[in-house]
Amino acid sequence: MKAPIFAVAAASALFLAGCETQNQTTGTAVGAATGAAIGGLTSGSLAGAAVGAATGAAAGNLIGRAADERNMCIYQDSAGNRYKAACPA
């Protein structure tokens, strides 16, 4: 039972891991594995593990993305264009 759960978690992590930062990749993998384990254990089925893996991967990706945004500020230039850059020290 554990092998299919981890296979689903790994597939979810690889699916969402393209062109991402290290924080996003790690968050996606950890979220997928945790979600698959929780979903599989609570439902007792592969479908529950798959739903848990997908949900956990998405949540982990968002958490990793938020970690990347630390120390970033949003600025606006004189033309009204907004952009992100490192906050002043």
Secondary structure as GFF3:
##gff-version 3
##sequence-region A 1 89
A	DSSP	alpha_helix	2	16	.	.	.	ID=ss1
A	DSSP	alpha_helix	22	43	.	.	.	ID=ss2
A	DSSP	alpha_helix	46	68	.	.	.	ID=ss3
A	DSSP	beta_strand	72	76	.	.	.	ID=ss4
A	DSSP	beta_strand	82	86	.	.	.	ID=ss5
###
